[in-house]
Amino acid sequence: MMKKQKLIELAVWTGIWITSIALATYGPLFLWEPTSLLTPISIALTLATGLMMILMNKNLFDTMDELQKKMQLQATAITLILVMVVGLSYSLLDVHNLIAGDAEISFLVMFMGLTYLTSLGIITLRYR
């Protein structure tokens, strides 16, 4: 039950963090003036909720056995390396105008999420 509760807490804080990102991104465009004090406050809120999400992630890891921790570490390492390689290459393509438009961090974040889920899935299958 403890692990399930920690997973729920992580999901809730992840949702709060995502909502805070949306507020910090779209608030200055649609809800208040970009130069308003609300803009840096909303960014600080995003940082604070992100830190809480990290703490909830750590709390979830504390409930895992050694094999689960090893699998998470492997998936995280694969994701970090791929995001660095792909992200820097993506940035270079933008710097040298070899792609239409600008390199957007949102694409890299999506790539990171998909890489993590895929690598964790493959690693989980490997240990079954």
Backbone as CSV, one residue per row, in Angstrom:
resi,resn,N_x,N_y,N_z,CA_x,CA_y,CA_z,C_x,C_y,C_z
1,MET,0.828,-1.202,0.000,0.000,0.000,0.000,0.866,1.257,0.000
2,MET,1.990,1.199,0.689,2.847,2.376,0.780,3.356,2.808,-0.596
3,LYS,3.767,1.842,-1.409,4.281,2.173,-2.742,3.178,2.801,-3.591
4,LYS,1.969,2.246,-3.517,0.857,2.789,-4.295,0.566,4.226,-3.866
5,GLN,0.590,4.493,-2.564,0.353,5.848,-2.054,1.426,6.804,-2.562
6,LYS,2.688,6.366,-2.549,3.790,7.212,-3.026,3.646,7.489,-4.518
7,LEU,3.191,6.500,-5.271,2.968,6.675,-6.707,1.855,7.696,-6.957
8,ILE,0.806,7.627,-6.167,-0.295,8.589,-6.297,0.196,9.998,-5.962
9,GLU,0.984,10.123,-4.886,1.532,11.430,-4.520,2.400,11.993,-5.645
10,LEU,3.226,11.139,-6.250,4.065,11.580,-7.364,3.198,12.034,-8.536
11,ALA,2.151,11.283,-8.838,1.253,11.650,-9.941,0.584,13.001,-9.671
12,VAL,0.149,13.221,-8.443,-0.505,14.489,-8.089,0.482,15.653,-8.249
13,TRP,1.681,15.508,-7.710,2.666,16.594,-7.812,3.135,16.806,-9.245
14,THR,3.193,15.740,-10.023,3.528,15.896,-11.443,2.447,16.706,-12.146
15,GLY,1.188,16.420,-11.835,0.077,17.184,-12.405,0.115,18.645,-11.993
16,ILE,0.429,18.895,-10.725,0.539,20.275,-10.242,1.682,20.995,-10.960
17,TRP,2.805,20.304,-11.126,3.954,20.900,-11.815,3.609,21.239,-13.268
18,ILE,2.968,20.311,-13.953,2.577,20.557,-15.354,1.612,21.739,-15.439
19,THR,0.682,21.812,-14.503,-0.257,22.940,-14.469,0.486,24.248,-14.230
20,SER,1.489,24.218,-13.341,2.249,25.443,-13.076,3.051,25.879,-14.301
21,ILE,3.541,24.908,-15.074,4.250,25.248,-16.319,3.291,25.925,-17.295
22,ALA,2.091,25.373,-17.402,1.091,25.972,-18.293,0.758,27.392,-17.839
23,LEU,0.620,27.595,-16.533,0.317,28.922,-16.008,1.461,29.899,-16.301
24,ALA,2.698,29.449,-16.073,3.850,30.327,-16.323,4.028,30.616,-17.812
25,THR,3.641,29.659,-18.655,3.774,29.842,-20.103,2.670,30.727,-20.668
26,TYR,1.430,30.427,-20.308,0.298,31.094,-20.943,-0.279,32.252,-20.136
27,GLY,0.017,32.305,-18.844,-0.468,33.423,-18.030,-0.054,34.773,-18.582
28,PRO,1.254,34.966,-18.861,1.685,36.263,-19.407,1.118,36.564,-20.799
29,LEU,0.678,35.537,-21.500,0.111,35.752,-22.839,-1.375,36.082,-22.796
30,PHE,-2.099,35.450,-21.840,-3.558,35.558,-21.867,-4.194,36.088,-20.583
31,LEU,-3.512,35.969,-19.446,-4.166,36.304,-18.184,-3.662,37.596,-17.544
32,TRP,-2.404,37.953,-17.780,-1.849,39.167,-17.214,-0.777,39.716,-18.147
33,GLU,-0.347,40.914,-17.878,0.693,41.546,-18.687,2.028,40.819,-18.463
34,PRO,2.802,40.602,-19.533,4.075,39.894,-19.395,5.037,40.540,-18.395
35,THR,4.968,41.855,-18.238,5.876,42.549,-17.319,5.352,42.572,-15.884
36,SER,4.204,41.959,-15.664,3.604,41.923,-14.331,4.464,41.100,-13.376
37,LEU,4.355,41.405,-12.108,5.050,40.643,-11.068,4.575,39.190,-11.043
38,LEU,3.400,38.933,-11.607,2.870,37.563,-11.645,3.734,36.632,-12.495
39,THR,4.451,37.170,-13.465,5.293,36.322,-14.318,6.432,35.681,-13.533
40,PRO,7.276,36.442,-12.836,8.327,35.771,-12.053,7.766,34.928,-10.905
41,ILE,6.619,35.329,-10.347,6.000,34.527,-9.284,5.560,33.179,-9.839
42,SER,4.974,33.187,-11.029,4.521,31.922,-11.621,5.714,31.022,-11.973
43,ILE,6.823,31.622,-12.374,8.025,30.834,-12.668,8.600,30.259,-11.376
44,ALA,8.601,31.043,-10.304,9.058,30.538,-9.003,8.162,29.411,-8.520
45,LEU,6.865,29.527,-8.766,5.921,28.462,-8.411,6.236,27.187,-9.185
46,THR,6.594,27.330,-10.448,6.978,26.174,-11.258,8.217,25.505,-10.678
47,LEU,9.185,26.292,-10.281,10.392,25.737,-9.673,10.058,25.017,-8.366
48,ALA,9.253,25.634,-7.523,8.894,25.032,-6.228,8.119,23.730,-6.404
49,THR,7.154,23.729,-7.316,6.380,22.499,-7.517,7.232,21.425,-8.182
50,GLY,8.174,21.835,-9.010,9.108,20.874,-9.606,9.982,20.225,-8.552
51,LEU,10.436,21.022,-7.583,11.230,20.464,-6.492,10.406,19.480,-5.652
52,MET,9.142,19.793,-5.436,8.269,18.861,-4.711,8.081,17.561,-5.507
53,MET,7.964,17.687,-6.822,7.834,16.497,-7.658,9.088,15.630,-7.537
54,ILE,10.259,16.256,-7.500,11.510,15.523,-7.339,11.525,14.805,-5.987
55,LEU,11.084,15.481,-4.937,11.024,14.865,-3.611,10.070,13.669,-3.608
56,MET,8.936,13.804,-4.258,7.973,12.691,-4.325,8.562,11.517,-5.107
57,ASN,9.348,11.818,-6.141,10.012,10.772,-6.915,11.010,10.023,-6.026
58,LYS,11.771,10.772,-5.243,12.721,10.165,-4.312,11.986,9.292,-3.299
59,ASN,10.867,9.783,-2.783,10.076,9.004,-1.829,9.577,7.701,-2.444
60,LEU,9.193,7.753,-3.719,8.770,6.533,-4.401,9.940,5.570,-4.540
61,PHE,11.111,6.079,-4.921,12.292,5.226,-5.050,12.629,4.540,-3.734
62,ASP,12.399,5.226,-2.618,12.693,4.640,-1.312,11.846,3.405,-1.015
63,THR,10.727,3.253,-1.715,9.864,2.084,-1.503,10.224,0.912,-2.424
64,MET,11.156,1.126,-3.347,11.499,0.097,-4.338,12.555,-0.855,-3.803
65,ASP,12.495,-2.097,-4.305,13.549,-3.048,-3.971,14.765,-2.782,-4.860
66,GLU,15.834,-3.513,-4.620,17.102,-3.253,-5.331,16.981,-3.452,-6.843
67,LEU,16.238,-4.456,-7.286,16.081,-4.691,-8.725,15.319,-3.545,-9.379
68,GLN,14.255,-3.088,-8.732,13.486,-1.973,-9.282,14.347,-0.706,-9.366
69,LYS,15.143,-0.462,-8.338,16.038,0.699,-8.352,17.057,0.576,-9.484
70,LYS,17.590,-0.635,-9.685,18.566,-0.856,-10.752,17.930,-0.586,-12.120
71,MET,16.707,-1.052,-12.306,16.013,-0.838,-13.574,15.763,0.648,-13.818
72,GLN,15.354,1.367,-12.781,15.126,2.805,-12.895,16.422,3.536,-13.239
73,LEU,17.502,3.144,-12.580,18.801,3.763,-12.839,19.247,3.526,-14.282
74,GLN,19.069,2.312,-14.774,19.448,2.010,-16.155,18.614,2.823,-17.145
75,ALA,17.310,2.887,-16.919,16.437,3.649,-17.823,16.788,5.139,-17.788
76,THR,17.098,5.637,-16.609,17.467,7.040,-16.469,18.796,7.333,-17.167
77,ALA,19.756,6.428,-17.025,21.065,6.626,-17.669,20.936,6.614,-19.188
78,ILE,20.187,5.665,-19.715,19.976,5.597,-21.167,19.310,6.886,-21.650
79,THR,18.307,7.335,-20.915,17.587,8.555,-21.288,18.510,9.763,-21.262
80,LEU,19.302,9.903,-20.203,20.218,11.040,-20.097,21.180,11.089,-21.277
81,ILE,21.787,9.964,-21.591,22.771,9.927,-22.682,22.113,10.240,-24.022
82,LEU,20.964,9.626,-24.298,20.292,9.878,-25.572,19.822,11.323,-25.689
83,VAL,19.302,11.878,-24.603,18.831,13.268,-24.657,20.003,14.220,-24.882
84,MET,21.133,13.947,-24.257,22.306,14.798,-24.492,22.740,14.731,-25.950
85,VAL,22.873,13.534,-26.490,23.352,13.370,-27.868,22.345,13.957,-28.858
86,VAL,21.084,13.563,-28.726,20.064,14.041,-29.661,19.818,15.537,-29.463
87,GLY,19.776,15.994,-28.215,19.516,17.408,-27.936,20.592,18.323,-28.489
88,LEU,21.839,17.952,-28.284,22.921,18.783,-28.816,22.953,18.757,-30.344
89,SER,22.686,17.602,-30.934,22.621,17.526,-32.402,21.475,18.368,-32.936
90,TYR,20.333,18.302,-32.256,19.160,19.102,-32.623,19.489,20.595,-32.542
91,SER,20.170,20.982,-31.483,20.568,22.377,-31.320,21.529,22.816,-32.429
92,LEU,22.470,21.953,-32.779,23.413,22.283,-33.865,22.695,22.443,-35.199
93,LEU,21.700,21.597,-35.438,20.915,21.744,-36.669,20.252,23.127,-36.721
94,ASP,19.758,23.581,-35.567,19.130,24.899,-35.493,20.164,26.008,-35.664
95,VAL,21.298,25.894,-34.973,22.345,26.924,-35.034,22.810,27.141,-36.469
96,HIS,22.905,26.067,-37.228,23.395,26.157,-38.610,22.264,26.235,-39.636
97,ASN,21.057,26.521,-39.126,19.876,26.712,-39.984,19.629,25.545,-40.933
98,LEU,19.808,24.335,-40.437,19.567,23.151,-41.253,18.181,22.560,-41.018
99,ILE,17.410,23.175,-40.122,16.016,22.786,-39.903,15.150,24.028,-40.028
100,ALA,13.920,23.814,-40.461,12.986,24.933,-40.547,12.542,25.304,-39.135
101,GLY,12.559,26.555,-38.824,12.131,26.996,-37.505,13.231,26.844,-36.470
102,ASP,12.844,27.071,-35.232,13.793,26.999,-34.127,13.694,25.638,-33.434
103,ALA,14.792,25.219,-32.844,14.769,24.014,-32.010,13.949,24.338,-30.768
104,GLU,12.941,23.561,-30.512,12.039,23.804,-29.390,12.299,22.788,-28.284
105,ILE,12.383,23.275,-27.057,12.624,22.402,-25.916,11.489,21.390,-25.748
106,SER,10.282,21.747,-26.160,9.148,20.834,-25.998,9.370,19.527,-26.763
107,PHE,10.009,19.600,-27.921,10.297,18.379,-28.673,11.293,17.504,-27.915
108,LEU,12.267,18.136,-27.299,13.265,17.400,-26.535,12.635,16.761,-25.293
109,VAL,11.718,17.467,-24.653,11.022,16.916,-23.487,10.174,15.710,-23.894
110,MET,9.487,15.810,-25.025,8.706,14.664,-25.514,9.622,13.491,-25.838
111,PHE,10.741,13.768,-26.484,11.713,12.718,-26.792,12.213,12.061,-25.511
112,MET,12.472,12.874,-24.508,12.959,12.356,-23.230,11.921,11.427,-22.594
113,GLY,10.677,11.843,-22.565,9.626,11.014,-21.989,9.457,9.694,-22.722
114,LEU,9.452,9.764,-24.043,9.302,8.542,-24.842,10.513,7.622,-24.683
115,THR,11.700,8.202,-24.618,12.915,7.412,-24.426,12.894,6.700,-23.083
116,TYR,12.505,7.432,-22.036,12.455,6.841,-20.698,11.442,5.703,-20.647
117,LEU,10.241,5.940,-21.157,9.202,4.902,-21.133,9.618,3.680,-21.938
118,THR,10.193,3.914,-23.108,10.626,2.807,-23.958,11.755,2.019,-23.305
119,SER,12.758,2.714,-22.802,13.889,2.009,-22.191,13.456,1.270,-20.932
120,LEU,12.579,1.860,-20.121,12.098,1.162,-18.930,11.283,-0.062,-19.317
121,GLY,10.493,0.050,-20.376,9.720,-1.106,-20.848,10.620,-2.234,-21.313
122,ILE,11.633,-1.914,-22.089,12.569,-2.928,-22.586,13.332,-3.560,-21.430
123,ILE,13.790,-2.739,-20.499,14.547,-3.251,-19.341,13.644,-4.145,-18.497
124,THR,12.409,-3.761,-18.296,11.473,-4.576,-17.517,11.265,-5.929,-18.177
125,LEU,11.090,-5.932,-19.495,10.927,-7.210,-20.213,12.169,-8.078,-20.093
126,ARG,13.323,-7.454,-20.110,14.589,-8.186,-20.027,14.739,-8.903,-18.680
127,TYR,14.219,-8.297,-17.615,14.362,-8.892,-16.283,13.229,-9.853,-15.937
128,ARG,12.276,-10.052,-16.810,11.171,-10.994,-16.515,11.563,-12.399,-16.803
